[in-house]
Each structure stands twice: as structure tokens, then as C-alpha cells.
Amino acid sequence: MSRRLIYAANWKMHHGPVAARAFAERFSATVEPREGRELWFFPPAVSISATADALAARPDATVGAQNVYWEQKGAFTGESSVPLVAEAGARGALVGHSERRHVFGETDADTARKVAALLDGGLVPMLCVGETLAEREGGDTERVVLRQLRAALEGRSADELGRTLIAYEPVWAIGTGRNATPADAAAVHRSIRAELARLGTAGRASVLYGGSVNARNILALLAEDELDGVLVGGASLDPDGWAELVGLGG
């Protein structure tokens, strides 16, 4: 049985509905579905519907939201609930991305509420965990990563843990051109997987790596069996470049 690999594209604040549809159409014309390869696209909220519609015929592609709020409805201007993004075509959402934590001040408690809302709403959380440069240099990588993991997933059922995707994204490597060595990333992934087993997950959890992934380093990263895929930002913004990267890794 071939190894299942996940390629997730986080477009951040790029690609409105017109550009998102054009991207999806160009990508689909370039890249054929392949067994053992799963694609996730995280467009801005305004482009979820356009992206989902354009990729509807691809069984290998899933669209997610970049963020959700934990309440189902109410007076929360600017937020999107799980039911709202689901109606738009999202089947999951990023939670705890470093920019949400460090730019917008989201706490571990916030990520726990969002994970719970997604699981309760039948959507897939892609929980992002990772340390800052200061924490890494202080030898605190594992402590920080496992704290973030426990805060979001403690007490969830084995089924819920099995439906949750994890993305290890060292904060110091995001958008900097630096990335953890494949061996370093694999070591953190092993710690994450061991903690998930302690929390009660059944089987092998999917743990992705994110942090300046590009065509130059993806092969070395995915050569590590502990890495189940990649979460990519800047290198996913061009359809031809993303097609090349997916082709190299897959």
C-alpha cells in the first residue's frame, strides 16, 4: 500500500474569488489526481466557495478555511462560524497557525475552543503547533509543542483525534527561508505522534511539516517517514509552482 501524503496550500491573504477560480482551473489542467496523494487548499474566506466549486470534480482535493470562530452564530463582527464556512464549501480549517497566535494574540484556550467547534461540527481541524526561535534556542521545542498539542486535544475521543490533522510549523522558519533539517523535523514529529498515542489516538496520526517548504527542500523533507506531508505558504501561491512542488513530492 502506498504511503499517503498530504499537500496543503495556505494562501493567507492572497487570491480573491476570481484569482482563486483561475488558480484551481489552471492547477487542475496541469496535475492529475494520484493515488496516495491528498490535496488541501486554504483560501481566504471570501474565496472558499469559488475554490470549492472549481475543485468539485477532484476527489483528491479538499478546501478548508484559514480560521473559524467557536460560536455558531451571534454578534461577532468579522468572524466566520463553522456552519458558515461549511455552507461555503469548507471541509476543515486551520487552527492555531503561528500568525493567529503571534500576530493576533490567540491563546491555547482559543485553539481548544476552535478545535472543539470544528469536531462538533463535523469538520477537520488542522492544528498548527510550533516554537519560536527563542524557545528553540532555549531548548524548549518539545515542551512548547506538546503544551500546545495537549491544550487543544486533551480529553478528545480516539475518533476525534483520528480526524484531526497536525502541522508542525516552527515559527522561526515561516516565511524566513530557513527550515528545520529533515532529521530535526522528524524528531519533533515523533514526539508529537507519541503524545497523540498517549492522548488516545488509534493508528498513525497524520503530521505535516510547515516552514519555508519549497521545490528545493521538499524531497529531503518527505524522505523522512515521520513526515506525512507539508503545509505550504508562499510556494503555493502560483499554480504552476504549486503543481511542480506537488509533482516533486508525490
C-alpha positions as protocol buffer text, in pm:
chain_id: "A"
residue {
  index: 1
  type: MET
  ca { x: 0 y: 0 z: 0 }
}
residue {
  index: 2
  type: SER
  ca { x: 146 y: 336 z: -100 }
}
residue {
  index: 3
  type: ARG
  ca { x: 220 y: 598 z: 164 }
}
residue {
  index: 4
  type: ARG
  ca { x: -49 y: 866 z: 192 }
}
residue {
  index: 5
  type: LEU
  ca { x: 95 y: 1216 z: 166 }
}
residue {
  index: 6
  type: ILE
  ca { x: -91 y: 1542 z: 227 }
}
residue {
  index: 7
  type: TYR
  ca { x: -7 y: 1865 z: 46 }
}
residue {
  index: 8
  type: ALA
  ca { x: -175 y: 2169 z: 199 }
}
residue {
  index: 9
  type: ALA
  ca { x: -168 y: 2516 z: 42 }
}
residue {
  index: 10
  type: ASN
  ca { x: -226 y: 2813 z: 273 }
}
residue {
  index: 11
  type: TRP
  ca { x: -291 y: 3116 z: 54 }
}
residue {
  index: 12
  type: LYS
  ca { x: -312 y: 3354 z: 351 }
}
residue {
  index: 13
  type: MET
  ca { x: -436 y: 3697 z: 235 }
}
residue {
  index: 14
  type: HIS
  ca { x: -399 y: 3626 z: -138 }
}
residue {
  index: 15
  type: HIS
  ca { x: -632 y: 3525 z: -423 }
}
residue {
  index: 16
  type: GLY
  ca { x: -982 y: 3669 z: -428 }
}
residue {
  index: 17
  type: PRO
  ca { x: -1265 y: 3466 z: -586 }
}
residue {
  index: 18
  type: VAL
  ca { x: -1166 y: 3538 z: -948 }
}
residue {
  index: 19
  type: ALA
  ca { x: -798 y: 3460 z: -892 }
}
residue {
  index: 20
  type: ALA
  ca { x: -882 y: 3154 z: -680 }
}
residue {
  index: 21
  type: ARG
  ca { x: -1103 y: 3007 z: -951 }
}
residue {
  index: 22
  type: ALA
  ca { x: -838 y: 3072 z: -1216 }
}
residue {
  index: 23
  type: PHE
  ca { x: -574 y: 2910 z: -995 }
}
residue {
  index: 24
  type: ALA
  ca { x: -786 y: 2599 z: -937 }
}
residue {
  index: 25
  type: GLU
  ca { x: -867 y: 2564 z: -1306 }
}
residue {
  index: 26
  type: ARG
  ca { x: -503 y: 2603 z: -1410 }
}
residue {
  index: 27
  type: PHE
  ca { x: -385 y: 2359 z: -1144 }
}
residue {
  index: 28
  type: SER
  ca { x: -647 y: 2101 z: -1237 }
}
residue {
  index: 29
  type: ALA
  ca { x: -548 y: 2123 z: -1602 }
}
residue {
  index: 30
  type: THR
  ca { x: -184 y: 2061 z: -1505 }
}
residue {
  index: 31
  type: VAL
  ca { x: -198 y: 1800 z: -1228 }
}
residue {
  index: 32
  type: GLU
  ca { x: -389 y: 1473 z: -1237 }
}
residue {
  index: 33
  type: PRO
  ca { x: -519 y: 1308 z: -919 }
}
residue {
  index: 34
  type: ARG
  ca { x: -281 y: 1042 z: -791 }
}
residue {
  index: 35
  type: GLU
  ca { x: -336 y: 753 z: -553 }
}
residue {
  index: 36
  type: GLY
  ca { x: -191 y: 817 z: -210 }
}
residue {
  index: 37
  type: ARG
  ca { x: -181 y: 1195 z: -255 }
}
residue {
  index: 38
  type: GLU
  ca { x: -429 y: 1423 z: -78 }
}
residue {
  index: 39
  type: LEU
  ca { x: -454 y: 1796 z: -152 }
}
residue {
  index: 40
  type: TRP
  ca { x: -586 y: 2068 z: 80 }
}
residue {
  index: 41
  type: PHE
  ca { x: -645 y: 2430 z: -21 }
}
residue {
  index: 42
  type: PHE
  ca { x: -692 y: 2705 z: 237 }
}
residue {
  index: 43
  type: PRO
  ca { x: -805 y: 3021 z: 52 }
}
residue {
  index: 44
  type: PRO
  ca { x: -922 y: 3345 z: 217 }
}
residue {
  index: 45
  type: ALA
  ca { x: -1278 y: 3325 z: 349 }
}
residue {
  index: 46
  type: VAL
  ca { x: -1416 y: 3526 z: 56 }
}
residue {
  index: 47
  type: SER
  ca { x: -1275 y: 3267 z: -187 }
}
residue {
  index: 48
  type: ILE
  ca { x: -1385 y: 2942 z: -21 }
}
residue {
  index: 49
  type: SER
  ca { x: -1692 y: 2898 z: -240 }
}
residue {
  index: 50
  type: ALA
  ca { x: -1511 y: 2979 z: -565 }
}
residue {
  index: 51
  type: THR
  ca { x: -1227 y: 2742 z: -484 }
}
residue {
  index: 52
  type: ALA
  ca { x: -1458 y: 2461 z: -373 }
}
residue {
  index: 53
  type: ASP
  ca { x: -1671 y: 2497 z: -687 }
}
residue {
  index: 54
  type: ALA
  ca { x: -1367 y: 2495 z: -915 }
}
residue {
  index: 55
  type: LEU
  ca { x: -1224 y: 2183 z: -748 }
}
residue {
  index: 56
  type: ALA
  ca { x: -1556 y: 2000 z: -704 }
}
residue {
  index: 57
  type: ALA
  ca { x: -1472 y: 1735 z: -964 }
}
residue {
  index: 58
  type: ARG
  ca { x: -1142 y: 1639 z: -799 }
}
residue {
  index: 59
  type: PRO
  ca { x: -1171 y: 1355 z: -547 }
}
residue {
  index: 60
  type: ASP
  ca { x: -821 y: 1429 z: -417 }
}
residue {
  index: 61
  type: ALA
  ca { x: -884 y: 1796 z: -330 }
}
residue {
  index: 62
  type: THR
  ca { x: -1040 y: 1940 z: -16 }
}
residue {
  index: 63
  type: VAL
  ca { x: -1099 y: 2306 z: 65 }
}
residue {
  index: 64
  type: GLY
  ca { x: -1064 y: 2446 z: 415 }
}
residue {
  index: 65
  type: ALA
  ca { x: -1097 y: 2780 z: 593 }
}
residue {
  index: 66
  type: GLN
  ca { x: -797 y: 2965 z: 730 }
}
residue {
  index: 67
  type: ASN
  ca { x: -980 y: 3046 z: 1052 }
}
residue {
  index: 68
  type: VAL
  ca { x: -1310 y: 2996 z: 1235 }
}
residue {
  index: 69
  type: TYR
  ca { x: -1474 y: 3131 z: 1548 }
}
residue {
  index: 70
  type: TRP
  ca { x: -1601 y: 2887 z: 1808 }
}
residue {
  index: 71
  type: GLU
  ca { x: -1957 y: 3024 z: 1843 }
}
residue {
  index: 72
  type: GLN
  ca { x: -2214 y: 2907 z: 1588 }
}
residue {
  index: 73
  type: LYS
  ca { x: -2376 y: 3247 z: 1543 }
}
residue {
  index: 74
  type: GLY
  ca { x: -2411 y: 3585 z: 1711 }
}
residue {
  index: 75
  type: ALA
  ca { x: -2282 y: 3940 z: 1731 }
}
residue {
  index: 76
  type: PHE
  ca { x: -1919 y: 3868 z: 1638 }
}
residue {
  index: 77
  type: THR
  ca { x: -1843 y: 4112 z: 1359 }
}
residue {
  index: 78
  type: GLY
  ca { x: -1580 y: 3991 z: 1117 }
}
residue {
  index: 79
  type: GLU
  ca { x: -1581 y: 3630 z: 1232 }
}
residue {
  index: 80
  type: SER
  ca { x: -1692 y: 3314 z: 1047 }
}
residue {
  index: 81
  type: SER
  ca { x: -1851 y: 3020 z: 1226 }
}
residue {
  index: 82
  type: VAL
  ca { x: -1810 y: 2651 z: 1148 }
}
residue {
  index: 83
  type: PRO
  ca { x: -2161 y: 2627 z: 993 }
}
residue {
  index: 84
  type: LEU
  ca { x: -2091 y: 2932 z: 774 }
}
residue {
  index: 85
  type: VAL
  ca { x: -1763 y: 2804 z: 630 }
}
residue {
  index: 86
  type: ALA
  ca { x: -1916 y: 2457 z: 584 }
}
residue {
  index: 87
  type: GLU
  ca { x: -2201 y: 2606 z: 383 }
}
residue {
  index: 88
  type: ALA
  ca { x: -1943 y: 2788 z: 170 }
}
residue {
  index: 89
  type: GLY
  ca { x: -1771 y: 2457 z: 88 }
}
residue {
  index: 90
  type: ALA
  ca { x: -1503 y: 2418 z: 355 }
}
residue {
  index: 91
  type: ARG
  ca { x: -1447 y: 2072 z: 498 }
}
residue {
  index: 92
  type: GLY
  ca { x: -1194 y: 2176 z: 759 }
}
residue {
  index: 93
  type: ALA
  ca { x: -996 y: 2470 z: 892 }
}
residue {
  index: 94
  type: LEU
  ca { x: -655 y: 2573 z: 1012 }
}
residue {
  index: 95
  type: VAL
  ca { x: -635 y: 2625 z: 1388 }
}
residue {
  index: 96
  type: GLY
  ca { x: -351 y: 2779 z: 1586 }
}
residue {
  index: 97
  type: HIS
  ca { x: -144 y: 2894 z: 1289 }
}
residue {
  index: 98
  type: SER
  ca { x: 156 y: 3088 z: 1416 }
}
residue {
  index: 99
  type: GLU
  ca { x: 23 y: 3411 z: 1267 }
}
residue {
  index: 100
  type: ARG
  ca { x: -304 y: 3366 z: 1459 }
}
residue {
  index: 101
  type: ARG
  ca { x: -107 y: 3303 z: 1778 }
}
residue {
  index: 102
  type: HIS
  ca { x: 166 y: 3564 z: 1743 }
}
residue {
  index: 103
  type: VAL
  ca { x: 7 y: 3838 z: 1530 }
}
residue {
  index: 104
  type: PHE
  ca { x: -350 y: 3818 z: 1659 }
}
residue {
  index: 105
  type: GLY
  ca { x: -278 y: 3700 z: 2013 }
}
residue {
  index: 106
  type: GLU
  ca { x: -476 y: 3377 z: 2011 }
}
residue {
  index: 107
  type: THR
  ca { x: -419 y: 3161 z: 2318 }
}
residue {
  index: 108
  type: ASP
  ca { x: -404 y: 2787 z: 2373 }
}
residue {
  index: 109
  type: ALA
  ca { x: -755 y: 2815 z: 2518 }
}
residue {
  index: 110
  type: ASP
  ca { x: -876 y: 2979 z: 2196 }
}
residue {
  index: 111
  type: THR
  ca { x: -731 y: 2697 z: 1986 }
}
residue {
  index: 112
  type: ALA
  ca { x: -903 y: 2440 z: 2209 }
}
residue {
  index: 113
  type: ARG
  ca { x: -1241 y: 2609 z: 2157 }
}
residue {
  index: 114
  type: LYS
  ca { x: -1189 y: 2620 z: 1781 }
}
residue {
  index: 115
  type: VAL
  ca { x: -1084 y: 2255 z: 1760 }
}
residue {
  index: 116
  type: ALA
  ca { x: -1390 y: 2157 z: 1963 }
}
residue {
  index: 117
  type: ALA
  ca { x: -1621 y: 2363 z: 1740 }
}
residue {
  index: 118
  type: LEU
  ca { x: -1480 y: 2204 z: 1425 }
}
residue {
  index: 119
  type: LEU
  ca { x: -1500 y: 1848 z: 1556 }
}
residue {
  index: 120
  type: ASP
  ca { x: -1850 y: 1903 z: 1692 }
}
residue {
  index: 121
  type: GLY
  ca { x: -1950 y: 2047 z: 1353 }
}
residue {
  index: 122
  type: GLY
  ca { x: -1812 y: 1752 z: 1159 }
}
residue {
  index: 123
  type: LEU
  ca { x: -1518 y: 1941 z: 1006 }
}
residue {
  index: 124
  type: VAL
  ca { x: -1146 y: 1857 z: 1013 }
}
residue {
  index: 125
  type: PRO
  ca { x: -914 y: 2069 z: 1226 }
}
residue {
  index: 126
  type: MET
  ca { x: -560 y: 2112 z: 1100 }
}
residue {
  index: 127
  type: LEU
  ca { x: -396 y: 2207 z: 1429 }
}
residue {
  index: 128
  type: CYS
  ca { x: -72 y: 2402 z: 1393 }
}
residue {
  index: 129
  type: VAL
  ca { x: 192 y: 2382 z: 1666 }
}
residue {
  index: 130
  type: GLY
  ca { x: 544 y: 2520 z: 1682 }
}
residue {
  index: 131
  type: GLU
  ca { x: 806 y: 2707 z: 1877 }
}
residue {
  index: 132
  type: THR
  ca { x: 965 y: 3050 z: 1836 }
}
residue {
  index: 133
  type: LEU
  ca { x: 1337 y: 3095 z: 1778 }
}
residue {
  index: 134
  type: ALA
  ca { x: 1391 y: 3197 z: 2141 }
}
residue {
  index: 135
  type: GLU
  ca { x: 1209 y: 2886 z: 2260 }
}
residue {
  index: 136
  type: ARG
  ca { x: 1412 y: 2667 z: 2027 }
}
residue {
  index: 137
  type: GLU
  ca { x: 1743 y: 2818 z: 2134 }
}
residue {
  index: 138
  type: GLY
  ca { x: 1635 y: 2774 z: 2495 }
}
residue {
  index: 139
  type: GLY
  ca { x: 1582 y: 2402 z: 2441 }
}
residue {
  index: 140
  type: ASP
  ca { x: 1207 y: 2432 z: 2486 }
}
residue {
  index: 141
  type: THR
  ca { x: 1086 y: 2299 z: 2149 }
}
residue {
  index: 142
  type: GLU
  ca { x: 929 y: 1980 z: 2277 }
}
residue {
  index: 143
  type: ARG
  ca { x: 779 y: 2142 z: 2587 }
}
residue {
  index: 144
  type: VAL
  ca { x: 611 y: 2417 z: 2384 }
}
residue {
  index: 145
  type: VAL
  ca { x: 486 y: 2190 z: 2106 }
}
residue {
  index: 146
  type: LEU
  ca { x: 342 y: 1931 z: 2342 }
}
residue {
  index: 147
  type: ARG
  ca { x: 181 y: 2202 z: 2558 }
}
residue {
  index: 148
  type: GLN
  ca { x: 3 y: 2339 z: 2252 }
}
residue {
  index: 149
  type: LEU
  ca { x: -100 y: 1989 z: 2149 }
}
residue {
  index: 150
  type: ARG
  ca { x: -238 y: 1893 z: 2490 }
}
residue {
  index: 151
  type: ALA
  ca { x: -421 y: 2222 z: 2533 }
}
residue {
  index: 152
  type: ALA
  ca { x: -614 y: 2167 z: 2210 }
}
residue {
  index: 153
  type: LEU
  ca { x: -673 y: 1791 z: 2223 }
}
residue {
  index: 154
  type: GLU
  ca { x: -677 y: 1671 z: 2585 }
}
residue {
  index: 155
  type: GLY
  ca { x: -996 y: 1480 z: 2653 }
}
residue {
  index: 156
  type: ARG
  ca { x: -1099 y: 1428 z: 2290 }
}
residue {
  index: 157
  type: SER
  ca { x: -1207 y: 1079 z: 2184 }
}
residue {
  index: 158
  type: ALA
  ca { x: -994 y: 843 z: 1977 }
}
residue {
  index: 159
  type: ASP
  ca { x: -1223 y: 905 z: 1680 }
}
residue {
  index: 160
  type: GLU
  ca { x: -1187 y: 1282 z: 1715 }
}
residue {
  index: 161
  type: LEU
  ca { x: -809 y: 1256 z: 1747 }
}
residue {
  index: 162
  type: GLY
  ca { x: -806 y: 1040 z: 1436 }
}
residue {
  index: 163
  type: ARG
  ca { x: -994 y: 1308 z: 1243 }
}
residue {
  index: 164
  type: THR
  ca { x: -750 y: 1583 z: 1344 }
}
residue {
  index: 165
  type: LEU
  ca { x: -452 y: 1672 z: 1126 }
}
residue {
  index: 166
  type: ILE
  ca { x: -141 y: 1817 z: 1290 }
}
residue {
  index: 167
  type: ALA
  ca { x: 102 y: 2060 z: 1128 }
}
residue {
  index: 168
  type: TYR
  ca { x: 436 y: 2123 z: 1296 }
}
residue {
  index: 169
  type: GLU
  ca { x: 547 y: 2470 z: 1188 }
}
residue {
  index: 170
  type: PRO
  ca { x: 847 y: 2616 z: 1370 }
}
residue {
  index: 171
  type: VAL
  ca { x: 769 y: 2987 z: 1392 }
}
residue {
  index: 172
  type: TRP
  ca { x: 1128 y: 3085 z: 1314 }
}
residue {
  index: 173
  type: ALA
  ca { x: 1107 y: 2903 z: 979 }
}
residue {
  index: 174
  type: ILE
  ca { x: 786 y: 3056 z: 841 }
}
residue {
  index: 175
  type: GLY
  ca { x: 849 y: 3297 z: 555 }
}
residue {
  index: 176
  type: THR
  ca { x: 1215 y: 3332 z: 652 }
}
residue {
  index: 177
  type: GLY
  ca { x: 1375 y: 3098 z: 401 }
}
residue {
  index: 178
  type: ARG
  ca { x: 1502 y: 2890 z: 693 }
}
residue {
  index: 179
  type: ASN
  ca { x: 1364 y: 2549 z: 774 }
}
residue {
  index: 180
  type: ALA
  ca { x: 1425 y: 2272 z: 1021 }
}
residue {
  index: 181
  type: THR
  ca { x: 1652 y: 1998 z: 892 }
}
residue {
  index: 182
  type: PRO
  ca { x: 1462 y: 1686 z: 787 }
}
residue {
  index: 183
  type: ALA
  ca { x: 1609 y: 1499 z: 1085 }
}
residue {
  index: 184
  type: ASP
  ca { x: 1510 y: 1776 z: 1330 }
}
residue {
  index: 185
  type: ALA
  ca { x: 1158 y: 1790 z: 1188 }
}
residue {
  index: 186
  type: ALA
  ca { x: 1127 y: 1411 z: 1210 }
}
residue {
  index: 187
  type: ALA
  ca { x: 1234 y: 1416 z: 1576 }
}
residue {
  index: 188
  type: VAL
  ca { x: 959 y: 1665 z: 1664 }
}
residue {
  index: 189
  type: HIS
  ca { x: 707 y: 1463 z: 1462 }
}
residue {
  index: 190
  type: ARG
  ca { x: 798 y: 1153 z: 1662 }
}
residue {
  index: 191
  type: SER
  ca { x: 735 y: 1342 z: 1985 }
}
residue {
  index: 192
  type: ILE
  ca { x: 400 y: 1466 z: 1853 }
}
residue {
  index: 193
  type: ARG
  ca { x: 299 y: 1118 z: 1747 }
}
residue {
  index: 194
  type: ALA
  ca { x: 397 y: 972 z: 2085 }
}
residue {
  index: 195
  type: GLU
  ca { x: 188 y: 1237 z: 2262 }
}
residue {
  index: 196
  type: LEU
  ca { x: -110 y: 1168 z: 2037 }
}
residue {
  index: 197
  type: ALA
  ca { x: -80 y: 800 z: 2125 }
}
residue {
  index: 198
  type: ARG
  ca { x: -78 y: 893 z: 2494 }
}
residue {
  index: 199
  type: LEU
  ca { x: -390 y: 1105 z: 2440 }
}
residue {
  index: 200
  type: GLY
  ca { x: -561 y: 802 z: 2290 }
}
residue {
  index: 201
  type: THR
  ca { x: -546 y: 821 z: 1912 }
}
residue {
  index: 202
  type: ALA
  ca { x: -578 y: 491 z: 1731 }
}
residue {
  index: 203
  type: GLY
  ca { x: -340 y: 420 z: 1445 }
}
residue {
  index: 204
  type: ARG
  ca { x: -96 y: 656 z: 1280 }
}
residue {
  index: 205
  type: ALA
  ca { x: -189 y: 1023 z: 1302 }
}
residue {
  index: 206
  type: SER
  ca { x: -109 y: 1247 z: 1005 }
}
residue {
  index: 207
  type: VAL
  ca { x: 159 y: 1502 z: 1098 }
}
residue {
  index: 208
  type: LEU
  ca { x: 265 y: 1760 z: 839 }
}
residue {
  index: 209
  type: TYR
  ca { x: 564 y: 1994 z: 833 }
}
residue {
  index: 210
  type: GLY
  ca { x: 532 y: 2365 z: 753 }
}
residue {
  index: 211
  type: GLY
  ca { x: 804 y: 2628 z: 735 }
}
residue {
  index: 212
  type: SER
  ca { x: 957 y: 2763 z: 413 }
}
residue {
  index: 213
  type: VAL
  ca { x: 886 y: 2443 z: 220 }
}
residue {
  index: 214
  type: ASN
  ca { x: 980 y: 2479 z: -146 }
}
residue {
  index: 215
  type: ALA
  ca { x: 1090 y: 2282 z: -452 }
}
residue {
  index: 216
  type: ARG
  ca { x: 1449 y: 2276 z: -326 }
}
residue {
  index: 217
  type: ASN
  ca { x: 1382 y: 2105 z: 6 }
}
residue {
  index: 218
  type: ILE
  ca { x: 1057 y: 1908 z: -26 }
}
residue {
  index: 219
  type: LEU
  ca { x: 1220 y: 1584 z: -142 }
}
residue {
  index: 220
  type: ALA
  ca { x: 1460 y: 1576 z: 153 }
}
residue {
  index: 221
  type: LEU
  ca { x: 1179 y: 1655 z: 395 }
}
residue {
  index: 222
  type: LEU
  ca { x: 941 y: 1390 z: 262 }
}
residue {
  index: 223
  type: ALA
  ca { x: 1221 y: 1133 z: 256 }
}
residue {
  index: 224
  type: GLU
  ca { x: 1167 y: 1121 z: 634 }
}
residue {
  index: 225
  type: ASP
  ca { x: 896 y: 863 z: 708 }
}
residue {
  index: 226
  type: GLU
  ca { x: 778 y: 1067 z: 1007 }
}
residue {
  index: 227
  type: LEU
  ca { x: 659 y: 1348 z: 777 }
}
residue {
  index: 228
  type: ASP
  ca { x: 315 y: 1279 z: 631 }
}
residue {
  index: 229
  type: GLY
  ca { x: 307 y: 1587 z: 413 }
}
residue {
  index: 230
  type: VAL
  ca { x: 361 y: 1960 z: 405 }
}
residue {
  index: 231
  type: LEU
  ca { x: 176 y: 2283 z: 483 }
}
residue {
  index: 232
  type: VAL
  ca { x: 299 y: 2543 z: 235 }
}
residue {
  index: 233
  type: GLY
  ca { x: 253 y: 2920 z: 224 }
}
residue {
  index: 234
  type: GLY
  ca { x: 443 y: 3132 z: -27 }
}
residue {
  index: 235
  type: ALA
  ca { x: 540 y: 2843 z: -254 }
}
residue {
  index: 236
  type: SER
  ca { x: 171 y: 2755 z: -301 }
}
residue {
  index: 237
  type: LEU
  ca { x: 60 y: 3090 z: -444 }
}
residue {
  index: 238
  type: ASP
  ca { x: 147 y: 3025 z: -810 }
}
residue {
  index: 239
  type: PRO
  ca { x: -47 y: 2740 z: -975 }
}
residue {
  index: 240
  type: ASP
  ca { x: 246 y: 2626 z: -1188 }
}
residue {
  index: 241
  type: GLY
  ca { x: 487 y: 2641 z: -896 }
}
residue {
  index: 242
  type: TRP
  ca { x: 243 y: 2454 z: -674 }
}
residue {
  index: 243
  type: ALA
  ca { x: 192 y: 2195 z: -946 }
}
residue {
  index: 244
  type: GLU
  ca { x: 569 y: 2145 z: -968 }
}
residue {
  index: 245
  type: LEU
  ca { x: 605 y: 2114 z: -592 }
}
residue {
  index: 246
  type: VAL
  ca { x: 322 y: 1864 z: -564 }
}
residue {
  index: 247
  type: GLY
  ca { x: 470 y: 1666 z: -852 }
}
residue {
  index: 248
  type: LEU
  ca { x: 816 y: 1658 z: -694 }
}
residue {
  index: 249
  type: GLY
  ca { x: 686 y: 1541 z: -362 }
}
residue {
  index: 250
  type: GLY
  ca { x: 428 y: 1300 z: -495 }
}
